[in-house]
């Protein structure tokens, strides 16, 4: 199983960035996918998820601080999940991780089964 994130970069405040996570070794359509982040000196936190409900039905969920600015999208045919980020602030600076679990309708603090290595997002002028 591999989860490989990409797209991290240095971006100015107010800017936009899209992260992508490519997944292999899993039945992608039957996974709940999520993005987490960890800022320097802080614990890892939930950012967004594409929660598998059943069949090909998924519901998005976002932590309050990113609602209206971030959007998670999954592409089952390509086995990828993206995180589109807009209106970035210094507080969004972190290493962003992609995670997967075969469980449905999981809570935000669920212990995900698989993790990527992370991609760095730095918001700075």
C-alpha positions in Angstrom: 0.0 0.0 0.0 1.3 3.4 -0.9 -0.1 6.9 -0.4 2.0 9.6 -2.1 1.3 13.3 -1.5 2.4 16.0 -3.9 1.8 19.7 -4.5 3.2 21.2 -1.3 4.9 24.5 -1.9 5.7 28.0 -0.6 2.8 30.3 -1.2 2.0 33.9 -0.2 -0.8 34.7 2.2 -4.1 34.8 0.4 -2.8 32.4 -2.2 -4.1 29.0 -3.4 -2.6 25.6 -3.7 -3.9 22.1 -4.6 -2.5 19.0 -2.9 -2.9 15.6 -4.4 -2.6 12.1 -3.0 -2.1 9.1 -5.2 -3.1 5.7 -3.8 -2.0 2.2 -4.7 -2.6 -1.2 -3.2 -6.1 -0.5 -2.0 -9.6 -0.7 -3.4 -9.7 3.1 -3.6 -13.5 3.4 -4.1 -14.0 1.6 -0.7 -11.8 3.8 1.3 -12.6 6.8 3.5 -9.9 9.3 2.5 -8.7 12.2 4.7 -6.2 15.0 4.9 -4.4 15.8 8.2 -1.8 18.4 9.0 0.9 19.0 11.5 2.3 22.4 12.2 5.7 22.8 13.9 5.3 22.2 17.7 1.7 21.1 17.4 -0.2 17.9 17.3 -1.4 16.4 14.0 -5.0 17.6 13.3 -7.8 16.6 11.1 -8.4 18.9 8.1 -10.9 17.2 5.7 -12.3 13.9 4.7 -14.2 12.2 1.9 -16.1 9.8 4.1 -17.2 6.6 2.4 -20.9 6.0 3.2 -21.5 3.0 0.9 -21.7 2.1 -2.8 -20.1 5.1 -4.5 -21.4 7.6 -2.0 -19.1 9.9 -0.1 -19.7 12.8 2.1 -17.1 15.6 2.7 -16.2 16.9 6.2 -14.0 19.8 7.2 -12.6 21.2 10.3 -14.1 24.6 11.1 -10.9 26.6 10.4 -10.9 25.5 6.7 -14.6 25.5 5.9 -15.3 27.7 2.9 -11.6 27.8 2.0 -10.6 24.2 1.4 -12.3 21.6 -0.8 -11.7 17.8 -0.9 -12.3 15.9 -4.1 -11.7 12.3 -5.0 -11.2 10.7 -8.4 -11.9 7.0 -8.1 -10.8 6.2 -11.7 -7.4 7.9 -11.1 -7.2 6.7 -7.4 -6.4 10.2 -6.3 -7.8 12.5 -3.7 -7.1 16.3 -3.9 -7.3 19.1 -1.4 -7.8 22.5 -3.0 -6.8 25.3 -0.7 -7.7 28.9 -1.1 -7.3 32.0 1.0 -4.2 30.5 2.7 -3.0 32.0 5.9 0.2 31.6 8.0 -1.9 29.3 10.3 -2.2 26.8 7.4 1.6 26.3 7.3 2.1 22.6 8.1 3.1 19.2 6.7 -0.1 17.8 5.1 -0.7 14.1 5.2 -3.1 11.9 3.3 -4.7 9.0 5.1 -6.9 6.1 4.2 -9.2 3.6 6.0 -11.5 0.9 4.8 -14.1 1.9 7.4 -17.3 3.8 6.6 -18.6 6.9 8.2 -15.7 7.4 10.5 -15.3 10.2 13.0 -12.7 12.8 12.7 -10.5 11.2 15.3 -10.6 7.8 13.7 -7.3 5.9 13.7 -6.6 5.7 10.0 -4.9 2.6 8.6 -2.6 4.0 6.0 -0.6 7.2 5.8 1.5 9.1 3.3 4.8 10.7 4.0 3.5 14.2 3.9 4.0 17.3 1.8 5.1 20.7 3.2 2.9 23.7 2.8 4.5 27.0 3.8 2.5 30.2 3.8 4.8 33.2 3.9 5.4 36.5 2.3 
